Amino acid sequence: MPVSPPAEIGMALVEVDTPALIIDLDVFEANMERMAKAVRAMGVVFRPHAKTHKSADIARAQMSRGAVGVCCQKVTEAEALVDAGITNILVTNEVVGQKKIERLVRLAKRAVLGVCVDNSGNVDSLNDCAAAHDVRLDTLVEINVGSARCGVSPGPAAVALAKQVASSSHLSFGGLQAYHGRAQHIRKFEERRLAIESAASQVRETMTQLAAEDIVCARVTGAGTGTWQFEGASGIYTELQAGSYLFMDADYGQNEDGDDEWSHGFGHSLFVYSTVMSLPDPARVVVDAGLKSMAFDSGMPVVADDPSTEYARPSDEHGNLQLSASSKRYTLGDKVRLIPGHCDPTVNLHDWYVGVRAQQVEALWPVTARGALF
Amino acid sequence: MPVSPPAEIGMALVEVDTPALIIDLDVFEANMERMAKAVRAMGVVFRPHAKTHKSADIARAQMSRGAVGVCCQKVTEAEALVDAGITNILVTNEVVGQKKIERLVRLAKRAVLGVCVDNSGNVDSLNDCAAAHDVRLDTLVEINVGSARCGVSPGPAAVALAKQVASSSHLSFGGLQAYHGRAQHIRKFEERRLAIESAASQVRETMTQLAAEDIVCARVTGAGTGTWQFEGASGIYTELQAGSYLFMDADYGQNEDGDDEWSHGFGHSLFVYSTVMSLPDPARVVVDAGLKSMAFDSGMPVVADDPSTEYARPSDEHGNLQLSASSKRYTLGDKVRLIPGHCDPTVNLHDWYVGVRAQQVEALWPVTARGALF
């Protein structure tokens, strides 16, 4: 069931079939360079999250600019990237169930792999499977620093789990996973800063308790596009996982920047390209991109080149552009760039990236791990 | 990039990897039989919408129970189904842009195909391309009967477009597409009935005007799972397009049934199967199905076998089950069936259906047209 690409290299942008996932390569590369420069200046390891892009080509572009490897969220996502040549991956998630654990352990024979835990029984399951396959698994303890998703509490619960990992025959304690997901989309800069200050202090306290038990915590990993400058400057986090900085979805665009060195300058580089397919009335045109080509969990997409026009009322394969007096005039067949509200689940709806520079298609990259759900 | 299936035939349900799209085959078949019986009784043609299931296997199951063919929303969706042997398809949508029109016209050489129009320039484009390929295209005029999406106004505008179609050298006027999408999710039965009464009367008036111009309108097609019994009984609609009746998403489950013969009895047959992957606190467990395995545009999924537990706060690969005093007790690795809020965009996130009967995997069907966006 492979879906053929919506474009050919060399084609003019306006010839690209729609809906399609397009990347403005100039902005995309500037975003990568900017982040590479920042993490070098901060002296931290950069391991961007590949759940954003799911692409081996993009992972390679990040690694050529200094990223040590990537993060994945799912075992099959990691498998797809390893198959495509990306062999340094941290699974920033718990892996539960015998089948998934088997796949993870087999993958650890082919890649530098890490995994997270937050449950004692799961630590035993991982160790049993690793022992059966004679593999040593790098295992990080996930702590809940404010996101209230997965993770054990910082402090004694984390220390107990780290001790169990460290004493397991086929696991190595690889450090702490301390991602504060909820902090990423807090609008106010100062509130985001405070959230990460709190997270870092919970990590610090846990590290102190680990040290008291003679457990070395060599790595503290976390951070996202909303907060990475704080983790990077914390002196606590050693590794940053930001991913969305590449594309900058419409939601991240609503975060208030600070006056720090790194807040500004990341641009929207990812768009869903769509066609005006119906002109039902003077106040409205219909485009061919809806629920099956964009994610709406973080709000409506933004019309990139016409801010006075609003995208509204999506259905599966349609969306409405509500026109105002200052909107562009649209005719049938016009192509429109939409900035998705949330890039990660939008990318997962597409099989191809179309890389564009100077209105021309320069690259076609498969979404390597599209649909890698398990 | 084909994704391998999450199950094998013969496997116990609990062994299926997650997140996975599972079908309760007993309920699914009962839904199909019930609809087949209804449309037979009504004496209308049944052409279910394949944008719901995107599956050649399911299209065949519907056609073996009397469906004349299926509807598609996209040219590539139709291509995928034609390639898989389903050769009677109505594209219930406008096809705009030279590339898409070319594909449509080429497909019309391999299948009994219809397409919709709502624009005079588009009629010319279709005719030019059909002429170039020496194909005759069955072309329906879409009228807006209340949905305010695509479609021309009923009455004179529709008649003018039908005349243009009928006088085009390589197009045949195939009738009226009159789908009232907005009516489908009106909660009150009587309000849905009135909405379709209004739609049918707009169609009737348009047909009268067509007849006055000696244009034969042989087909009026439309209807969805929320209203099909009204179109079926209208004496105006000749063909029904309902699709979601197969699966019955959580949103349709909230529509108020009437006391008519056909309102009751369609059951939820489609589930996203998920695993409890973290037990962070006594009031909450985390499952491995989130924004990348379910659609949330029509609300949260419903926990199928535990109504006192609520799914909440999805992220890309996680969701939270909020437990109450009467919730089940969950342990790590437990599997949970979730009823998606909206089936169509949920199906499009998966590559495989896992058909289950008596807790055992009986069928594995590819989502044939998954990701067929163009």
Interface residues (C-beta under 8 A of the other chain):
Chain A: M1 P2 V3 P6 E15 D17 T18 P19 A20 K51 Q73 K74 T76 A80 N93 E94 V96 G97 K99 K100 D118 N119 G121 N122 N144 A148 R149 C150 G151 V152 G181 T275 V276 M277 S278 L279 P280 R284 V286 D288 L291 K292 S293 A295 F296 D297 P314 S315 D316 E317 H318 N320 L332 G333 H342 D344 P345 N348 L349 H350 D351 P366 V367 T368 R370 G371 A372 L373 F374
Chain B: M1 P2 V3 P6 E15 D17 T18 P19 A20 K51 Q73 K74 T76 A80 N93 E94 V96 G97 K99 K100 D118 N119 G121 N122 N144 A148 R149 C150 G151 V152 G181 T275 V276 M277 S278 L279 P280 R284 V286 D288 L291 K292 S293 A295 F296 D297 R313 P314 S315 D316 E317 H318 N320 L332 G333 H342 D344 P345 N348 L349 H350 D351 P366 V367 T368 R370 G371 A372 L373 F374
